[in-house]
């Protein structure tokens, strides 16, 4: 019985067909999501609520999609996340909103009282 050699990790690049499969497999679902995002922005603009902080956060995050830098998913997630490390002194009682809102409005409101 012939001895089998242990497989060595390949140092060659993936075959062109394997690389093409990344696009073949993911393009249509991503295309649909991109159209869905565009439709969302059309709706919020049509109803004059595009100035909502969440819409602004999405517009800023969308810029990261085309900046040509790596780790887009991580950077987009971080751009939408609360960067603070200290807990709030008083809970706002709000559930997660999907985008972080700077607490500027609350400080202005307290000063006017």
C-alpha positions as CSV (number, residue, x, y, z in Angstrom):
1,X,0.0,0.0,0.0
2,X,1.5,3.3,-1.0
3,X,2.1,6.0,1.6
4,X,0.1,9.2,1.3
5,X,1.9,12.4,1.7
6,X,0.5,14.9,4.2
7,X,-1.1,17.9,2.5
8,X,0.8,21.1,2.7
9,X,-0.9,24.5,2.9
10,X,-1.0,26.0,-0.6
11,X,1.0,29.1,-1.2
12,X,-0.6,29.7,-4.5
13,X,-3.5,32.1,-5.0
14,X,-7.0,30.6,-5.4
15,X,-8.0,29.5,-8.8
16,X,-9.6,32.3,-10.9
17,X,-12.9,30.3,-10.9
18,X,-12.9,30.3,-7.1
19,X,-12.3,34.0,-7.0
20,X,-15.1,34.6,-9.5
21,X,-17.4,32.5,-7.4
22,X,-17.2,35.1,-4.6
23,X,-18.8,37.6,-6.9
24,X,-21.2,35.0,-8.5
25,X,-22.5,33.9,-5.1
26,X,-22.8,37.3,-3.4
27,X,-23.7,39.8,-6.1
28,X,-27.4,39.4,-6.5
29,X,-28.2,39.5,-2.7
30,X,-26.0,42.5,-2.2
31,X,-27.5,44.2,-5.2
32,X,-31.0,43.7,-3.7
33,X,-29.8,45.2,-0.4
34,X,-28.3,48.2,-2.1
35,X,-31.6,48.8,-3.9
36,X,-33.4,48.4,-0.6
37,X,-31.2,51.1,1.0
38,X,-31.8,53.5,-1.9
39,X,-35.6,52.9,-1.6
40,X,-35.4,53.6,2.2
41,X,-33.7,57.0,1.5
42,X,-36.3,57.8,-1.2
43,X,-39.1,57.1,1.4
44,X,-37.6,59.2,4.2
45,X,-36.9,62.1,1.8
46,X,-40.4,61.9,0.4
47,X,-41.8,62.1,3.9
48,X,-39.4,64.9,5.0
49,X,-37.7,62.9,7.8
50,X,-34.3,62.5,6.2
51,X,-32.8,64.7,8.8
52,X,-33.4,62.1,11.5
53,X,-30.1,61.3,13.3
54,X,-30.3,57.6,12.2
55,X,-30.6,58.6,8.5
56,X,-27.6,60.9,8.9
57,X,-25.7,58.1,10.6
58,X,-26.5,55.8,7.6
59,X,-25.4,58.4,5.1
60,X,-22.1,58.8,6.9
61,X,-21.6,55.0,7.2
62,X,-22.4,54.7,3.5
63,X,-19.3,56.8,2.7
64,X,-17.2,54.0,4.2
65,X,-18.4,51.6,1.6
66,X,-16.6,53.4,-1.2
67,X,-13.5,54.8,0.6
68,X,-11.3,51.9,-0.7
69,X,-10.0,51.0,2.8
70,X,-10.2,47.5,4.3
71,X,-12.4,46.3,7.2
72,X,-15.5,48.2,6.0
73,X,-17.9,46.0,8.0
74,X,-16.1,46.7,11.3
75,X,-15.7,50.4,10.6
76,X,-19.4,50.8,9.6
77,X,-20.5,48.9,12.8
78,X,-18.3,51.2,14.9
79,X,-19.6,54.3,13.2
80,X,-23.1,53.3,14.2
81,X,-22.2,52.3,17.7
82,X,-22.1,54.2,21.0
83,X,-18.4,55.1,21.5
84,X,-18.9,56.0,25.2
85,X,-17.6,53.7,28.0
86,X,-19.3,55.3,31.0
87,X,-22.9,54.4,31.8
88,X,-25.5,57.2,31.7
89,X,-26.1,58.9,35.1
90,X,-29.8,58.7,34.4
91,X,-31.2,56.1,32.0
92,X,-33.1,57.5,29.1
93,X,-35.3,54.4,29.1
94,X,-35.0,54.1,25.4
95,X,-34.3,50.8,23.6
96,X,-31.5,50.4,21.1
97,X,-32.0,52.7,18.1
98,X,-29.4,51.2,15.7
99,X,-27.3,54.4,15.6
100,X,-25.7,56.5,18.3
101,X,-27.1,60.0,18.9
102,X,-24.8,62.5,20.4
103,X,-26.4,63.8,23.7
104,X,-26.2,67.4,22.5
105,X,-30.0,67.9,22.4
106,X,-30.4,66.8,26.0
107,X,-27.8,69.3,27.3
108,X,-29.5,72.1,25.4
109,X,-32.9,71.1,26.8
110,X,-31.6,71.1,30.4
111,X,-30.1,74.6,30.0
112,X,-33.4,76.1,28.8
113,X,-35.4,75.0,31.9
